[in-house]
Structure formats: structure tokens, C-alpha cells
Amino acid sequence: MTLTPVFVPPHLHGLAHGPELVRVIGAVTQAGNGLMDFWSDRAALTVQQKRAGDFVSVADKRTEDLLRDSLCQQGDGWLGEETARAHSLDAERRIWIVDPLDGTTNFLRGIGHWAVSVALQVGGVRVLGVVHDPVRQETFFALRGAGAYLNGAGIQGASTPRLQDALFGTGIPFGGMAGIDDHAADIARLMPHCAGVRRMGAAALDLAYLACGRLDGFWERRLQPWDIAGGLVLLHEAGVRIEGLDPAERPEETGTVLAATPLLFDPFARILRNTGL
């Protein structure tokens, strides 16, 4: 399957890291094409289980190899889901942070909600993020300081004014993961005060949906850097407020994210932090 090339607004090309953004979008589009080929014949894939409920397939591994070959230049660091972490994310260097297939379980079960996620970190700062959904042919991208986009059109967070009308996304621990009871308590506190909670199985797309206004907020504990790196850049550029469940923690470091539009962040955070409405 060949996907339509994504339009990158001309003014982005000349900005710092603009040419790299164009290169990343080309790479994730190519990766998406390959994943769609795997998707059409997924019953034939070789699948391994990393832990209870956590799967990896040949599609994940080959896509990560393709992206590393396409993106990495001499001296670049690499942190991909299927490769070992070899250095500090705080190092003063260029580091690619990549999830080649976010939502592997959805992919393997034939649920069309999965994505490729890429971020570039330079000197400890995430300077670009891309989340690519091959099934819907949607590419979300952002450059630090230059806004967030979906297929070339500018996006921003929703303007939902009331918590009771808001829709939130989350991820629920599975298998033997820690935090199941905490998350169940979160949902019990939040549900009476909002329009609904969605657990869709791909954190990168949850963050992209928050950036473009499909969701009003998102929270999850102990995600991995590759799950959220690209999405956090999108949120920052879309005007979404981002903190940790503990206000003192940084999601980039802990993987615990609490994010919502500015209108709703405070009441949402009070509920999730259990400090009252």
C-alpha cells in the first residue's frame, strides 16, 4: 500500500530542524507502507511475548531497523523500543527516540489503531515529534516553537469549557504490571465528573488526539520514553498543559503523564491527584 505524501508547510523547511522534519516524515511514511504490508498478512507474523500481555513481532523489529538506517547519522544516539538503551537521555548529543509500532497488540489483533512515533532530542531538548497513523493516513508533526500539524494543517487542543463535557484518554496496566489498583481508583474518581474515558491501546495516538482536540486530557503512569517522546512535542506545540501526577516530576524523566487543555487542567488534575474538585 502506498500512502499519499504529507504536505509540510513551506515556512517549516527553513527553520532549525525543518529539513530533518521532512526527512522524518519521509521515513515514517516508508515505515508505514511496510507496516501496512505486514498488517495485510499479519497471521503469518512471528510473534514473541516479552511479558504478560506485551508482544513483539517481526514487523516491530524490521520497522525499527528501517527507521534507524533512515534517520541515524554519524554520532547520533538511538533509543528504540526494540533496542537496548546505551546512553543517558540527558547527554549533550542528538538522540532519536523511536517506537516503530505503538499499539502492537492492536496491530496483531486486527484493530486499526496503531502508529509509528519518532522524536529527536538535541542537547536534552525534544525538538521535533512525529506520530504517523498509516491506517487513517494521518501524520501528526511538530517542530519546537513552530506549532503542531496534522497532514500539514495547524492543530491545537480542544476548547471544551466544562469537565462534565470532556472526554479523556488513558492507558490501563495489564498482566503483572504495578499500579492496577491506583488506576482503578483514578477512574472511579474521574468518571462521575466527565463525559467518558477511552483506553485505546496506543499512547502515541492518544497524545496526538489530545493535540488535535479529539480528547480533552490524558493520564498514565510509568510509560517508556519511546511511548511519549513524539507526542509530548505535539502537546507542547498544540498549547496543551503537561505535568506529572506529582507536580514536581517531569514526564520526560518518569514516564508518568498528566495532560489536559488549559481550561480543564486544574479540575482534572485535582481529581487525579485526589485533592478534591
C-alpha positions as CSV (number, residue, x, y, z in Angstrom):
1,M,0.0,0.0,0.0
2,T,1.3,3.4,-1.0
3,L,0.3,6.4,1.2
4,T,-0.2,10.0,-0.1
5,P,2.9,12.2,0.7
6,V,2.3,14.5,3.6
7,F,2.3,18.2,3.0
8,V,4.9,20.1,5.1
9,P,4.2,23.9,5.1
10,P,7.0,25.7,3.3
11,H,7.8,28.0,6.2
12,L,8.9,25.0,8.3
13,H,11.5,23.9,5.8
14,G,13.8,26.8,6.5
15,L,13.6,26.5,10.3
16,A,16.1,24.8,12.6
17,H,15.5,21.1,12.2
18,G,13.0,21.7,9.4
19,P,14.9,19.6,6.9
20,E,15.1,16.9,9.5
21,L,11.4,17.0,10.0
22,V,10.9,16.5,6.2
23,R,13.3,13.6,6.4
24,V,11.5,12.0,9.4
25,I,8.1,12.3,7.7
26,G,9.5,10.5,4.6
27,A,11.0,7.8,6.8
28,V,7.8,7.2,8.8
29,T,5.7,7.2,5.6
30,Q,8.0,4.5,4.2
31,A,7.8,2.6,7.5
32,G,4.0,2.9,7.5
33,N,3.9,1.4,4.0
34,G,5.9,-1.6,5.2
35,L,3.7,-2.0,8.2
36,M,0.6,-2.0,6.1
37,D,2.1,-4.8,4.1
38,F,2.7,-6.8,7.3
39,W,-0.8,-5.8,8.5
40,S,-2.4,-7.4,5.4
41,D,-0.7,-10.7,6.2
42,R,-0.4,-10.4,10.0
43,A,-1.5,-14.1,10.6
44,A,1.9,-15.1,9.1
45,L,4.0,-12.9,11.5
46,T,6.4,-14.5,14.0
47,V,5.3,-13.1,17.4
48,Q,7.1,-13.3,20.8
49,Q,5.8,-12.4,24.2
50,K,8.1,-10.1,26.2
51,R,5.9,-10.3,29.3
52,A,2.3,-11.0,30.1
53,G,0.2,-9.0,27.5
54,D,3.3,-7.4,25.9
55,F,4.1,-8.7,22.4
56,V,6.7,-8.0,19.8
57,S,6.7,-9.2,16.2
58,V,9.0,-9.2,13.2
59,A,7.0,-6.2,12.0
60,D,8.2,-4.2,15.0
61,K,11.8,-5.3,14.6
62,R,12.1,-4.8,10.9
63,T,10.4,-1.4,11.1
64,E,12.8,-0.2,13.8
65,D,15.8,-1.4,11.7
66,L,14.4,0.6,8.7
67,L,14.0,3.7,10.7
68,R,17.4,3.5,12.3
69,D,19.0,3.2,8.9
70,S,17.0,6.1,7.5
71,L,17.4,8.5,10.4
72,C,20.7,8.0,12.2
73,Q,23.6,10.0,11.1
74,Q,27.2,9.5,12.3
75,G,27.4,10.3,16.0
76,D,23.6,10.2,16.6
77,G,22.2,8.3,19.6
78,W,19.3,5.9,19.3
79,L,16.7,4.8,21.8
80,G,14.1,2.4,20.2
81,E,11.6,0.1,21.9
82,E,13.3,-3.0,20.5
83,T,16.9,-1.9,21.1
84,A,18.9,-1.5,24.3
85,R,19.4,1.9,25.9
86,A,23.1,2.6,25.6
87,H,23.4,6.1,27.0
88,S,21.8,8.8,29.1
89,L,18.9,10.7,27.5
90,D,20.4,13.8,29.2
91,A,23.6,13.5,27.2
92,E,24.6,16.5,25.1
93,R,24.1,14.8,21.8
94,R,21.4,14.1,19.2
95,I,19.2,11.2,20.1
96,W,16.4,9.6,18.2
97,I,13.6,8.2,20.4
98,V,11.5,5.8,18.4
99,D,8.6,3.4,18.8
100,P,8.4,1.6,15.5
101,L,4.9,0.2,16.2
102,D,3.0,1.7,19.1
103,G,-0.1,-0.5,19.7
104,T,1.4,-3.9,18.8
105,T,-1.4,-5.8,20.4
106,N,-4.0,-3.8,18.4
107,F,-2.0,-4.5,15.3
108,L,-1.8,-8.2,15.9
109,R,-5.5,-8.5,16.7
110,G,-6.6,-6.6,13.6
111,I,-7.6,-3.5,15.4
112,G,-6.7,-0.5,13.3
113,H,-5.4,1.8,16.0
114,W,-1.6,1.8,16.0
115,A,1.2,4.2,14.9
116,V,4.8,4.9,14.3
117,S,6.3,7.5,16.7
118,V,9.6,9.4,16.4
119,A,11.2,12.3,18.3
120,L,14.6,14.0,18.0
121,Q,16.3,15.2,21.2
122,V,19.2,17.6,20.9
123,G,21.1,18.7,24.0
124,G,18.4,17.3,26.3
125,V,15.5,19.1,24.4
126,R,12.9,17.4,22.3
127,V,13.0,19.5,19.1
128,L,10.6,17.6,16.8
129,G,8.0,14.9,17.1
130,V,6.1,12.9,14.5
131,V,3.2,10.4,15.1
132,H,2.2,8.6,11.9
133,D,-1.1,6.5,11.6
134,P,-0.9,4.5,8.4
135,V,-4.4,3.1,8.6
136,R,-6.1,6.5,8.6
137,Q,-3.3,8.2,6.6
138,E,-2.8,10.8,9.3
139,T,0.6,12.2,10.2
140,F,0.8,14.5,13.2
141,F,4.0,16.5,13.5
142,A,5.5,19.4,15.4
143,L,8.7,21.5,15.5
144,R,9.7,23.1,18.8
145,G,8.5,26.7,18.7
146,A,6.7,26.3,15.3
147,G,3.3,24.7,16.1
148,A,1.7,21.3,15.6
149,Y,0.1,20.0,12.4
150,L,-2.0,17.2,11.1
151,N,-1.3,16.4,7.4
152,G,0.0,19.9,7.0
153,A,-2.9,21.8,8.7
154,G,-2.3,23.5,12.0
155,I,-3.9,21.9,15.1
156,Q,-4.4,22.9,18.7
157,G,-6.1,21.4,21.8
158,A,-9.9,21.5,22.2
159,S,-11.8,24.3,23.8
160,T,-14.3,22.2,25.8
161,P,-15.2,24.5,28.6
162,R,-16.7,22.1,31.2
163,L,-15.3,19.0,32.8
164,Q,-18.7,17.3,32.5
165,D,-18.5,17.5,28.7
166,A,-14.9,16.4,28.5
167,L,-13.5,13.1,27.0
168,F,-10.3,11.7,28.5
169,G,-7.8,9.1,27.3
170,T,-5.7,6.8,29.4
171,G,-3.8,3.5,29.5
172,I,-4.6,0.7,31.9
173,P,-1.9,-1.6,33.3
174,F,-2.1,-5.2,32.2
175,G,-0.7,-8.5,33.2
176,G,1.5,-8.3,36.2
177,M,2.2,-4.5,35.9
178,A,2.2,-2.4,39.0
179,G,-0.4,0.3,39.6
180,I,-3.6,-1.5,38.6
181,D,-5.3,-0.6,41.9
182,D,-4.2,3.1,41.6
183,H,-5.5,3.3,38.1
184,A,-8.9,1.8,39.1
185,A,-9.1,4.4,41.8
186,D,-8.3,7.2,39.3
187,I,-11.1,6.0,37.0
188,A,-13.6,5.7,39.9
189,R,-12.9,9.3,40.9
190,L,-13.0,10.8,37.4
191,M,-15.9,9.0,35.7
192,P,-18.7,10.8,37.7
193,H,-17.4,14.2,36.5
194,C,-16.8,13.7,32.8
195,A,-18.3,12.6,29.5
196,G,-16.2,9.4,29.3
197,V,-12.8,7.8,29.4
198,R,-11.2,5.9,26.5
199,R,-8.5,3.2,26.7
200,M,-7.5,2.7,23.0
201,G,-4.2,0.9,23.4
202,A,-1.7,3.3,21.7
203,A,-0.3,6.1,23.9
204,A,1.3,7.9,21.0
205,L,-2.0,8.3,19.2
206,D,-3.7,9.2,22.5
207,L,-1.3,12.2,22.8
208,A,-1.8,13.1,19.1
209,Y,-5.6,13.0,19.6
210,L,-5.3,15.3,22.6
211,A,-3.1,17.7,20.5
212,C,-5.7,17.9,17.8
213,G,-8.8,18.2,20.0
214,R,-10.3,14.7,19.8
215,L,-9.5,14.2,23.5
216,D,-9.5,16.8,26.3
217,G,-7.0,15.2,28.5
218,F,-4.8,12.1,29.1
219,W,-3.0,10.4,32.0
220,E,-1.0,7.3,32.5
221,R,1.8,6.0,34.8
222,R,5.3,4.8,34.0
223,L,5.3,4.9,30.3
224,Q,8.5,4.3,28.4
225,P,10.3,7.3,26.7
226,W,9.5,6.0,23.2
227,D,5.8,5.8,24.1
228,I,5.5,9.5,24.7
229,A,8.5,11.4,23.2
230,G,6.9,12.4,19.9
231,G,3.5,13.0,21.5
232,L,4.9,15.4,24.2
233,V,6.3,17.6,21.5
234,L,2.9,17.7,19.8
235,L,1.2,18.6,23.0
236,H,3.6,21.4,23.8
237,E,3.1,23.0,20.4
238,A,-0.7,22.5,20.5
239,G,-1.0,24.5,23.7
240,V,-1.8,21.6,26.0
241,R,-0.6,21.8,29.6
242,I,1.7,18.9,30.7
243,E,2.7,17.9,34.2
244,G,3.2,14.7,36.1
245,L,0.8,13.2,38.6
246,D,3.2,14.6,41.1
247,P,3.6,18.3,40.1
248,A,7.3,18.0,40.9
249,E,8.0,15.2,38.4
250,R,8.9,15.6,34.8
251,P,7.1,13.2,32.4
252,E,10.1,13.1,30.2
253,E,12.0,11.5,33.0
254,T,9.4,9.4,34.9
255,G,7.0,8.4,32.1
256,T,4.1,9.5,34.2
257,V,1.9,12.0,32.3
258,L,-1.0,14.2,33.3
259,A,-2.0,16.5,30.4
260,A,-5.1,18.5,29.5
261,T,-6.2,21.7,27.8
262,P,-5.6,24.8,29.9
263,L,-9.3,25.3,30.5
264,L,-9.7,21.9,32.1
265,F,-6.3,21.1,33.5
266,D,-6.8,22.3,37.1
267,P,-10.1,20.4,37.9
268,F,-8.8,17.4,36.0
269,A,-5.6,17.4,38.0
270,R,-7.3,17.8,41.3
271,I,-9.4,14.7,40.7
272,L,-6.4,12.6,39.5
273,R,-4.2,13.8,42.4
274,N,-7.1,13.2,44.8
275,T,-7.1,16.7,46.2
276,G,-10.8,17.4,45.6
277,L,-12.7,19.3,43.0
